[in-house]
Amino acid sequence: MILIMSDTLELRQAKATDAAAIRELTRTAYAKWVPLIGREPKPMTADYDAAVQKHRFDLLHIDGMLAALIETIRELDHLLVENVAVSPAFQGRGLGRKLMAHAETLARELGFDTIRLYTNQRFVENIELYRKLGYRVDREEVVPVGVVTHMSKRL
């Protein structure tokens, strides 16, 4: 489904009071991966009360409903995309792409020429999307719960 002109989009930075909504959206968005990897992915178990204090979250609302979010972390030499989550009800509308473009704009505004992210190696459709957006695989890291694919893009 594509966004239509009558949809009202609002992108705003999260506040501490948004932590519960962030947690709920993230848990819903990542639930589809549980059968594939046999556990809850890291974003489903994160402490969003703490994360919203330390990281930047940008929330995308459509017609007043929280549809998607992106969590970014300012590192020394790059911006890290920690989490991108789109509600299942809003998937397939290009919101992930829109949020990734937003993160790239933020990175440039912060003076960075590189943006990085990581994802589970088994999330093939995510890796394919990031490749289409110009990201390259830098390395794969074996961790106790699987393999992490690290990716980056020069801006």
PyMOL CGO cylinders between C-alpha atoms (Angstrom):
from pymol import cmd
from pymol.cgo import CYLINDER

trace = [
    CYLINDER, 0.00, 0.00, 0.00, 1.24, 3.50, -0.80, 0.3, 1, 1, 1, 1, 1, 1,
    CYLINDER, 1.24, 3.50, -0.80, 0.74, 6.64, 1.23, 0.3, 1, 1, 1, 1, 1, 1,
    CYLINDER, 0.74, 6.64, 1.23, -2.05, 8.72, -0.21, 0.3, 1, 1, 1, 1, 1, 1,
    CYLINDER, -2.05, 8.72, -0.21, -2.25, 12.47, -0.22, 0.3, 1, 1, 1, 1, 1, 1,
    CYLINDER, -2.25, 12.47, -0.22, -4.96, 12.52, 2.44, 0.3, 1, 1, 1, 1, 1, 1,
    CYLINDER, -4.96, 12.52, 2.44, -2.70, 10.82, 4.99, 0.3, 1, 1, 1, 1, 1, 1,
    CYLINDER, -2.70, 10.82, 4.99, -1.47, 13.29, 7.61, 0.3, 1, 1, 1, 1, 1, 1,
    CYLINDER, -1.47, 13.29, 7.61, 2.17, 12.54, 8.46, 0.3, 1, 1, 1, 1, 1, 1,
    CYLINDER, 2.17, 12.54, 8.46, 3.92, 13.92, 11.52, 0.3, 1, 1, 1, 1, 1, 1,
    CYLINDER, 3.92, 13.92, 11.52, 7.55, 13.20, 12.34, 0.3, 1, 1, 1, 1, 1, 1,
    CYLINDER, 7.55, 13.20, 12.34, 8.63, 14.30, 15.78, 0.3, 1, 1, 1, 1, 1, 1,
    CYLINDER, 8.63, 14.30, 15.78, 11.35, 13.56, 18.27, 0.3, 1, 1, 1, 1, 1, 1,
    CYLINDER, 11.35, 13.56, 18.27, 10.28, 11.30, 21.15, 0.3, 1, 1, 1, 1, 1, 1,
    CYLINDER, 10.28, 11.30, 21.15, 9.97, 12.35, 24.77, 0.3, 1, 1, 1, 1, 1, 1,
    CYLINDER, 9.97, 12.35, 24.77, 10.41, 10.22, 27.89, 0.3, 1, 1, 1, 1, 1, 1,
    CYLINDER, 10.41, 10.22, 27.89, 6.63, 9.76, 28.04, 0.3, 1, 1, 1, 1, 1, 1,
    CYLINDER, 6.63, 9.76, 28.04, 6.77, 7.95, 24.67, 0.3, 1, 1, 1, 1, 1, 1,
    CYLINDER, 6.77, 7.95, 24.67, 8.75, 4.97, 26.03, 0.3, 1, 1, 1, 1, 1, 1,
    CYLINDER, 8.75, 4.97, 26.03, 5.70, 2.70, 26.44, 0.3, 1, 1, 1, 1, 1, 1,
    CYLINDER, 5.70, 2.70, 26.44, 4.46, 3.41, 22.91, 0.3, 1, 1, 1, 1, 1, 1,
    CYLINDER, 4.46, 3.41, 22.91, 7.97, 2.82, 21.54, 0.3, 1, 1, 1, 1, 1, 1,
    CYLINDER, 7.97, 2.82, 21.54, 8.16, -0.52, 23.37, 0.3, 1, 1, 1, 1, 1, 1,
    CYLINDER, 8.16, -0.52, 23.37, 4.73, -1.60, 22.09, 0.3, 1, 1, 1, 1, 1, 1,
    CYLINDER, 4.73, -1.60, 22.09, 5.42, -0.66, 18.47, 0.3, 1, 1, 1, 1, 1, 1,
    CYLINDER, 5.42, -0.66, 18.47, 8.84, -2.31, 18.51, 0.3, 1, 1, 1, 1, 1, 1,
    CYLINDER, 8.84, -2.31, 18.51, 7.50, -5.54, 20.02, 0.3, 1, 1, 1, 1, 1, 1,
    CYLINDER, 7.50, -5.54, 20.02, 4.73, -5.68, 17.41, 0.3, 1, 1, 1, 1, 1, 1,
    CYLINDER, 4.73, -5.68, 17.41, 7.04, -4.87, 14.50, 0.3, 1, 1, 1, 1, 1, 1,
    CYLINDER, 7.04, -4.87, 14.50, 9.68, -7.45, 15.42, 0.3, 1, 1, 1, 1, 1, 1,
    CYLINDER, 9.68, -7.45, 15.42, 7.30, -10.27, 16.43, 0.3, 1, 1, 1, 1, 1, 1,
    CYLINDER, 7.30, -10.27, 16.43, 7.43, -11.72, 12.91, 0.3, 1, 1, 1, 1, 1, 1,
    CYLINDER, 7.43, -11.72, 12.91, 11.11, -12.58, 13.40, 0.3, 1, 1, 1, 1, 1, 1,
    CYLINDER, 11.11, -12.58, 13.40, 10.65, -14.72, 16.53, 0.3, 1, 1, 1, 1, 1, 1,
    CYLINDER, 10.65, -14.72, 16.53, 9.77, -17.95, 14.63, 0.3, 1, 1, 1, 1, 1, 1,
    CYLINDER, 9.77, -17.95, 14.63, 12.72, -17.41, 12.26, 0.3, 1, 1, 1, 1, 1, 1,
    CYLINDER, 12.72, -17.41, 12.26, 15.39, -17.02, 14.95, 0.3, 1, 1, 1, 1, 1, 1,
    CYLINDER, 15.39, -17.02, 14.95, 13.72, -18.85, 17.85, 0.3, 1, 1, 1, 1, 1, 1,
    CYLINDER, 13.72, -18.85, 17.85, 13.92, -15.96, 20.29, 0.3, 1, 1, 1, 1, 1, 1,
    CYLINDER, 13.92, -15.96, 20.29, 12.94, -12.33, 20.67, 0.3, 1, 1, 1, 1, 1, 1,
    CYLINDER, 12.94, -12.33, 20.67, 15.26, -10.02, 18.71, 0.3, 1, 1, 1, 1, 1, 1,
    CYLINDER, 15.26, -10.02, 18.71, 17.25, -7.48, 20.75, 0.3, 1, 1, 1, 1, 1, 1,
    CYLINDER, 17.25, -7.48, 20.75, 14.84, -4.57, 20.08, 0.3, 1, 1, 1, 1, 1, 1,
    CYLINDER, 14.84, -4.57, 20.08, 12.00, -6.54, 21.67, 0.3, 1, 1, 1, 1, 1, 1,
    CYLINDER, 12.00, -6.54, 21.67, 13.87, -6.80, 24.96, 0.3, 1, 1, 1, 1, 1, 1,
    CYLINDER, 13.87, -6.80, 24.96, 15.42, -3.31, 25.16, 0.3, 1, 1, 1, 1, 1, 1,
    CYLINDER, 15.42, -3.31, 25.16, 14.81, -1.00, 28.11, 0.3, 1, 1, 1, 1, 1, 1,
    CYLINDER, 14.81, -1.00, 28.11, 13.10, 1.87, 26.32, 0.3, 1, 1, 1, 1, 1, 1,
    CYLINDER, 13.10, 1.87, 26.32, 12.66, 3.92, 29.49, 0.3, 1, 1, 1, 1, 1, 1,
    CYLINDER, 12.66, 3.92, 29.49, 16.47, 4.18, 29.59, 0.3, 1, 1, 1, 1, 1, 1,
    CYLINDER, 16.47, 4.18, 29.59, 17.03, 4.26, 25.83, 0.3, 1, 1, 1, 1, 1, 1,
    CYLINDER, 17.03, 4.26, 25.83, 14.73, 7.23, 25.26, 0.3, 1, 1, 1, 1, 1, 1,
    CYLINDER, 14.73, 7.23, 25.26, 16.90, 9.18, 27.72, 0.3, 1, 1, 1, 1, 1, 1,
    CYLINDER, 16.90, 9.18, 27.72, 20.19, 8.25, 25.98, 0.3, 1, 1, 1, 1, 1, 1,
    CYLINDER, 20.19, 8.25, 25.98, 19.33, 7.92, 22.28, 0.3, 1, 1, 1, 1, 1, 1,
    CYLINDER, 19.33, 7.92, 22.28, 17.36, 9.90, 19.74, 0.3, 1, 1, 1, 1, 1, 1,
    CYLINDER, 17.36, 9.90, 19.74, 14.02, 8.46, 18.68, 0.3, 1, 1, 1, 1, 1, 1,
    CYLINDER, 14.02, 8.46, 18.68, 12.04, 9.97, 15.85, 0.3, 1, 1, 1, 1, 1, 1,
    CYLINDER, 12.04, 9.97, 15.85, 8.41, 8.90, 15.71, 0.3, 1, 1, 1, 1, 1, 1,
    CYLINDER, 8.41, 8.90, 15.71, 6.34, 8.89, 12.55, 0.3, 1, 1, 1, 1, 1, 1,
    CYLINDER, 6.34, 8.89, 12.55, 2.61, 9.28, 13.08, 0.3, 1, 1, 1, 1, 1, 1,
    CYLINDER, 2.61, 9.28, 13.08, 0.04, 8.81, 10.33, 0.3, 1, 1, 1, 1, 1, 1,
    CYLINDER, 0.04, 8.81, 10.33, -3.38, 10.31, 10.99, 0.3, 1, 1, 1, 1, 1, 1,
    CYLINDER, -3.38, 10.31, 10.99, -2.45, 10.50, 14.68, 0.3, 1, 1, 1, 1, 1, 1,
    CYLINDER, -2.45, 10.50, 14.68, -1.36, 6.85, 15.01, 0.3, 1, 1, 1, 1, 1, 1,
    CYLINDER, -1.36, 6.85, 15.01, 2.23, 5.83, 15.74, 0.3, 1, 1, 1, 1, 1, 1,
    CYLINDER, 2.23, 5.83, 15.74, 3.20, 4.03, 12.53, 0.3, 1, 1, 1, 1, 1, 1,
    CYLINDER, 3.20, 4.03, 12.53, 6.99, 3.81, 12.65, 0.3, 1, 1, 1, 1, 1, 1,
    CYLINDER, 6.99, 3.81, 12.65, 10.11, 4.90, 14.48, 0.3, 1, 1, 1, 1, 1, 1,
    CYLINDER, 10.11, 4.90, 14.48, 13.84, 5.17, 14.13, 0.3, 1, 1, 1, 1, 1, 1,
    CYLINDER, 13.84, 5.17, 14.13, 16.36, 5.14, 16.97, 0.3, 1, 1, 1, 1, 1, 1,
    CYLINDER, 16.36, 5.14, 16.97, 19.77, 6.68, 16.34, 0.3, 1, 1, 1, 1, 1, 1,
    CYLINDER, 19.77, 6.68, 16.34, 22.92, 7.01, 18.42, 0.3, 1, 1, 1, 1, 1, 1,
    CYLINDER, 22.92, 7.01, 18.42, 25.54, 9.70, 17.89, 0.3, 1, 1, 1, 1, 1, 1,
    CYLINDER, 25.54, 9.70, 17.89, 28.93, 7.98, 17.94, 0.3, 1, 1, 1, 1, 1, 1,
    CYLINDER, 28.93, 7.98, 17.94, 32.36, 9.64, 17.70, 0.3, 1, 1, 1, 1, 1, 1,
    CYLINDER, 32.36, 9.64, 17.70, 32.70, 9.40, 13.92, 0.3, 1, 1, 1, 1, 1, 1,
    CYLINDER, 32.70, 9.40, 13.92, 29.29, 8.28, 12.61, 0.3, 1, 1, 1, 1, 1, 1,
    CYLINDER, 29.29, 8.28, 12.61, 25.59, 8.04, 13.29, 0.3, 1, 1, 1, 1, 1, 1,
    CYLINDER, 25.59, 8.04, 13.29, 24.40, 4.57, 14.24, 0.3, 1, 1, 1, 1, 1, 1,
    CYLINDER, 24.40, 4.57, 14.24, 20.90, 3.42, 13.35, 0.3, 1, 1, 1, 1, 1, 1,
    CYLINDER, 20.90, 3.42, 13.35, 20.05, 1.25, 16.34, 0.3, 1, 1, 1, 1, 1, 1,
    CYLINDER, 20.05, 1.25, 16.34, 16.46, 0.40, 15.49, 0.3, 1, 1, 1, 1, 1, 1,
    CYLINDER, 16.46, 0.40, 15.49, 13.93, 0.91, 12.71, 0.3, 1, 1, 1, 1, 1, 1,
    CYLINDER, 13.93, 0.91, 12.71, 10.45, -0.38, 13.42, 0.3, 1, 1, 1, 1, 1, 1,
    CYLINDER, 10.45, -0.38, 13.42, 7.30, -0.12, 11.33, 0.3, 1, 1, 1, 1, 1, 1,
    CYLINDER, 7.30, -0.12, 11.33, 3.94, -1.25, 12.64, 0.3, 1, 1, 1, 1, 1, 1,
    CYLINDER, 3.94, -1.25, 12.64, 2.65, -4.25, 10.67, 0.3, 1, 1, 1, 1, 1, 1,
    CYLINDER, 2.65, -4.25, 10.67, -0.47, -2.23, 9.82, 0.3, 1, 1, 1, 1, 1, 1,
    CYLINDER, -0.47, -2.23, 9.82, 1.71, 0.32, 8.02, 0.3, 1, 1, 1, 1, 1, 1,
    CYLINDER, 1.71, 0.32, 8.02, 4.34, -1.92, 6.42, 0.3, 1, 1, 1, 1, 1, 1,
    CYLINDER, 4.34, -1.92, 6.42, 4.79, -1.79, 2.67, 0.3, 1, 1, 1, 1, 1, 1,
    CYLINDER, 4.79, -1.79, 2.67, 4.24, 1.97, 2.44, 0.3, 1, 1, 1, 1, 1, 1,
    CYLINDER, 4.24, 1.97, 2.44, 7.88, 3.03, 2.25, 0.3, 1, 1, 1, 1, 1, 1,
    CYLINDER, 7.88, 3.03, 2.25, 8.05, 4.27, 5.84, 0.3, 1, 1, 1, 1, 1, 1,
    CYLINDER, 8.05, 4.27, 5.84, 11.30, 2.42, 6.56, 0.3, 1, 1, 1, 1, 1, 1,
    CYLINDER, 11.30, 2.42, 6.56, 12.90, 4.08, 3.54, 0.3, 1, 1, 1, 1, 1, 1,
    CYLINDER, 12.90, 4.08, 3.54, 11.56, 7.46, 4.65, 0.3, 1, 1, 1, 1, 1, 1,
    CYLINDER, 11.56, 7.46, 4.65, 13.03, 7.01, 8.14, 0.3, 1, 1, 1, 1, 1, 1,
    CYLINDER, 13.03, 7.01, 8.14, 16.39, 5.85, 6.78, 0.3, 1, 1, 1, 1, 1, 1,
    CYLINDER, 16.39, 5.85, 6.78, 16.53, 8.97, 4.58, 0.3, 1, 1, 1, 1, 1, 1,
    CYLINDER, 16.53, 8.97, 4.58, 15.74, 11.03, 7.69, 0.3, 1, 1, 1, 1, 1, 1,
    CYLINDER, 15.74, 11.03, 7.69, 18.63, 9.37, 9.55, 0.3, 1, 1, 1, 1, 1, 1,
    CYLINDER, 18.63, 9.37, 9.55, 20.98, 10.19, 6.69, 0.3, 1, 1, 1, 1, 1, 1,
    CYLINDER, 20.98, 10.19, 6.69, 19.89, 13.83, 6.87, 0.3, 1, 1, 1, 1, 1, 1,
    CYLINDER, 19.89, 13.83, 6.87, 20.52, 13.82, 10.63, 0.3, 1, 1, 1, 1, 1, 1,
    CYLINDER, 20.52, 13.82, 10.63, 23.98, 12.32, 10.09, 0.3, 1, 1, 1, 1, 1, 1,
    CYLINDER, 23.98, 12.32, 10.09, 24.89, 15.05, 7.61, 0.3, 1, 1, 1, 1, 1, 1,
    CYLINDER, 24.89, 15.05, 7.61, 23.55, 17.76, 9.95, 0.3, 1, 1, 1, 1, 1, 1,
    CYLINDER, 23.55, 17.76, 9.95, 25.81, 16.35, 12.68, 0.3, 1, 1, 1, 1, 1, 1,
    CYLINDER, 25.81, 16.35, 12.68, 28.79, 16.59, 10.32, 0.3, 1, 1, 1, 1, 1, 1,
    CYLINDER, 28.79, 16.59, 10.32, 29.17, 12.85, 9.70, 0.3, 1, 1, 1, 1, 1, 1,
    CYLINDER, 29.17, 12.85, 9.70, 30.01, 11.33, 6.34, 0.3, 1, 1, 1, 1, 1, 1,
    CYLINDER, 30.01, 11.33, 6.34, 29.16, 7.79, 7.43, 0.3, 1, 1, 1, 1, 1, 1,
    CYLINDER, 29.16, 7.79, 7.43, 26.06, 6.11, 8.78, 0.3, 1, 1, 1, 1, 1, 1,
    CYLINDER, 26.06, 6.11, 8.78, 26.14, 2.59, 10.20, 0.3, 1, 1, 1, 1, 1, 1,
    CYLINDER, 26.14, 2.59, 10.20, 23.67, -0.08, 11.23, 0.3, 1, 1, 1, 1, 1, 1,
    CYLINDER, 23.67, -0.08, 11.23, 23.59, -3.74, 12.12, 0.3, 1, 1, 1, 1, 1, 1,
    CYLINDER, 23.59, -3.74, 12.12, 21.01, -6.47, 11.78, 0.3, 1, 1, 1, 1, 1, 1,
    CYLINDER, 21.01, -6.47, 11.78, 20.58, -10.18, 12.20, 0.3, 1, 1, 1, 1, 1, 1,
    CYLINDER, 20.58, -10.18, 12.20, 22.09, -12.06, 9.26, 0.3, 1, 1, 1, 1, 1, 1,
    CYLINDER, 22.09, -12.06, 9.26, 18.84, -14.05, 8.97, 0.3, 1, 1, 1, 1, 1, 1,
    CYLINDER, 18.84, -14.05, 8.97, 16.78, -10.87, 8.35, 0.3, 1, 1, 1, 1, 1, 1,
    CYLINDER, 16.78, -10.87, 8.35, 17.49, -11.19, 4.62, 0.3, 1, 1, 1, 1, 1, 1,
    CYLINDER, 17.49, -11.19, 4.62, 14.73, -8.83, 3.49, 0.3, 1, 1, 1, 1, 1, 1,
    CYLINDER, 14.73, -8.83, 3.49, 16.13, -6.07, 5.73, 0.3, 1, 1, 1, 1, 1, 1,
    CYLINDER, 16.13, -6.07, 5.73, 19.65, -6.58, 4.38, 0.3, 1, 1, 1, 1, 1, 1,
    CYLINDER, 19.65, -6.58, 4.38, 18.28, -6.43, 0.83, 0.3, 1, 1, 1, 1, 1, 1,
    CYLINDER, 18.28, -6.43, 0.83, 16.47, -3.16, 1.59, 0.3, 1, 1, 1, 1, 1, 1,
    CYLINDER, 16.47, -3.16, 1.59, 19.60, -1.61, 3.09, 0.3, 1, 1, 1, 1, 1, 1,
    CYLINDER, 19.60, -1.61, 3.09, 21.64, -2.68, 0.04, 0.3, 1, 1, 1, 1, 1, 1,
    CYLINDER, 21.64, -2.68, 0.04, 19.06, -1.02, -2.24, 0.3, 1, 1, 1, 1, 1, 1,
    CYLINDER, 19.06, -1.02, -2.24, 19.48, 2.13, -0.16, 0.3, 1, 1, 1, 1, 1, 1,
    CYLINDER, 19.48, 2.13, -0.16, 23.23, 2.11, -0.80, 0.3, 1, 1, 1, 1, 1, 1,
    CYLINDER, 23.23, 2.11, -0.80, 24.52, 0.33, 2.30, 0.3, 1, 1, 1, 1, 1, 1,
    CYLINDER, 24.52, 0.33, 2.30, 27.29, -2.23, 2.05, 0.3, 1, 1, 1, 1, 1, 1,
    CYLINDER, 27.29, -2.23, 2.05, 28.14, -5.16, 4.28, 0.3, 1, 1, 1, 1, 1, 1,
    CYLINDER, 28.14, -5.16, 4.28, 31.27, -4.33, 6.26, 0.3, 1, 1, 1, 1, 1, 1,
    CYLINDER, 31.27, -4.33, 6.26, 31.57, -7.54, 8.23, 0.3, 1, 1, 1, 1, 1, 1,
    CYLINDER, 31.57, -7.54, 8.23, 29.68, -10.34, 9.89, 0.3, 1, 1, 1, 1, 1, 1,
    CYLINDER, 29.68, -10.34, 9.89, 30.14, -11.04, 13.57, 0.3, 1, 1, 1, 1, 1, 1,
    CYLINDER, 30.14, -11.04, 13.57, 29.37, -14.34, 15.26, 0.3, 1, 1, 1, 1, 1, 1,
    CYLINDER, 29.37, -14.34, 15.26, 27.74, -13.74, 18.65, 0.3, 1, 1, 1, 1, 1, 1,
    CYLINDER, 27.74, -13.74, 18.65, 26.29, -16.27, 21.12, 0.3, 1, 1, 1, 1, 1, 1,
    CYLINDER, 26.29, -16.27, 21.12, 22.76, -15.88, 19.69, 0.3, 1, 1, 1, 1, 1, 1,
    CYLINDER, 22.76, -15.88, 19.69, 23.60, -15.83, 15.95, 0.3, 1, 1, 1, 1, 1, 1,
    CYLINDER, 23.60, -15.83, 15.95, 25.38, -13.74, 13.34, 0.3, 1, 1, 1, 1, 1, 1,
    CYLINDER, 25.38, -13.74, 13.34, 25.25, -9.94, 13.20, 0.3, 1, 1, 1, 1, 1, 1,
    CYLINDER, 25.25, -9.94, 13.20, 25.64, -8.24, 9.81, 0.3, 1, 1, 1, 1, 1, 1,
    CYLINDER, 25.64, -8.24, 9.81, 27.30, -4.82, 10.13, 0.3, 1, 1, 1, 1, 1, 1,
    CYLINDER, 27.30, -4.82, 10.13, 26.57, -2.37, 7.31, 0.3, 1, 1, 1, 1, 1, 1,
    CYLINDER, 26.57, -2.37, 7.31, 27.50, 1.21, 6.45, 0.3, 1, 1, 1, 1, 1, 1,
    CYLINDER, 27.50, 1.21, 6.45, 26.97, 3.94, 3.88, 0.3, 1, 1, 1, 1, 1, 1,
    CYLINDER, 26.97, 3.94, 3.88, 29.17, 6.88, 2.94, 0.3, 1, 1, 1, 1, 1, 1,
    CYLINDER, 29.17, 6.88, 2.94, 27.11, 10.03, 2.65, 0.3, 1, 1, 1, 1, 1, 1,
]
cmd.load_cgo(trace, "trace")
